[in-house]
């Protein structure tokens, strides 16, 4: 058996000890920080921001140079507009700074201008900018606000902006509902003529793209009637089978049922509404589930009054339901003279999603003999 020299064995022992110490040191937990000192921060990996395609990064500067030029379109100027349009075509989502150039582009490119390059550039910009930065969406909102203040925004320009709003179309139609169509469907609300004219100009685009609720639109058409006749032409619901439908939840005088018992001689005396009664009137006829389709009202009464429908509305539009259960609008759907004979009220368009109908007398002593609400669930 071969034996190693003593000095060889000693060298092997030293090497083994060195390896053991190295293993121990490399597997030790990091020392705890001294009292009062925060632990050392881990190194932070810095990732450069994604600036998107090169076409997007330089787009604002290109548009700025164009808008500072003399605006000509012949020769080099026309080439510059074409080059800018091509660069925008390579930018899927323009930066906010480039989108903010929209109003300046619109003023440089009126709809009546012979040259269409600046207007085409604006159209592409609107169709690509995010909703929060969209120049066409902002133009529609600004036009609505101006009309509500009795201003006269150009209708054709506002319509063009809505048609090219791209990803901001939904938000623009929501603003139309909130600022114009909703107030137009509420009894007692004052809607400026300029705002009604703008509503008739914008509503067709929102209806065509499914961005304006049909119940709200029809309620506004009934409330406004001849003030905005075009609204009644936008939503044509198909014919359905209708019949008189008694209310599920009448609220008011205890003998309210006498107005629906089929006896024209019996009736219910209607007290005058208190100041806080609001659109609920003195007699509220609730439906659960709601009436999907209401076409007419037949009233027999002694004394004048009116009927209001409660139509469901999008959040933030019209009146808030008690208890935070949504919103509704309350167009006046019938005004009756109360001659004691049958009077028929047929709105210009059917009412949709009707939750209730309220009866409001116009003087003391009105008696509601019989009321028929013709519709379908």
Secondary structure as GFF3:
##gff-version 3
##sequence-region A 1 377
A	DSSP	alpha_helix	6	26	.	.	.	ID=ss1
A	DSSP	alpha_helix	54	57	.	.	.	ID=ss2
A	DSSP	alpha_helix	59	68	.	.	.	ID=ss3
A	DSSP	alpha_helix	76	89	.	.	.	ID=ss4
A	DSSP	alpha_helix	96	99	.	.	.	ID=ss5
A	DSSP	alpha_helix	102	108	.	.	.	ID=ss6
A	DSSP	alpha_helix	117	128	.	.	.	ID=ss7
A	DSSP	three_ten_helix	131	133	.	.	.	ID=ss8
A	DSSP	alpha_helix	135	148	.	.	.	ID=ss9
A	DSSP	alpha_helix	155	163	.	.	.	ID=ss10
A	DSSP	three_ten_helix	166	168	.	.	.	ID=ss11
A	DSSP	alpha_helix	169	176	.	.	.	ID=ss12
A	DSSP	pi_helix	177	181	.	.	.	ID=ss13
A	DSSP	alpha_helix	182	184	.	.	.	ID=ss14
A	DSSP	alpha_helix	193	208	.	.	.	ID=ss15
A	DSSP	alpha_helix	214	224	.	.	.	ID=ss16
A	DSSP	three_ten_helix	225	233	.	.	.	ID=ss17
A	DSSP	beta_strand	243	244	.	.	.	ID=ss18
A	DSSP	beta_strand	249	251	.	.	.	ID=ss19
A	DSSP	three_ten_helix	256	260	.	.	.	ID=ss20
A	DSSP	beta_strand	268	270	.	.	.	ID=ss21
A	DSSP	three_ten_helix	278	280	.	.	.	ID=ss22
A	DSSP	beta_strand	283	291	.	.	.	ID=ss23
A	DSSP	beta_strand	293	302	.	.	.	ID=ss24
A	DSSP	beta_strand	305	313	.	.	.	ID=ss25
A	DSSP	beta_strand	319	320	.	.	.	ID=ss26
A	DSSP	beta_strand	327	329	.	.	.	ID=ss27
A	DSSP	beta_strand	332	336	.	.	.	ID=ss28
A	DSSP	beta_strand	339	345	.	.	.	ID=ss29
A	DSSP	beta_strand	354	361	.	.	.	ID=ss30
A	DSSP	beta_strand	366	376	.	.	.	ID=ss31
###
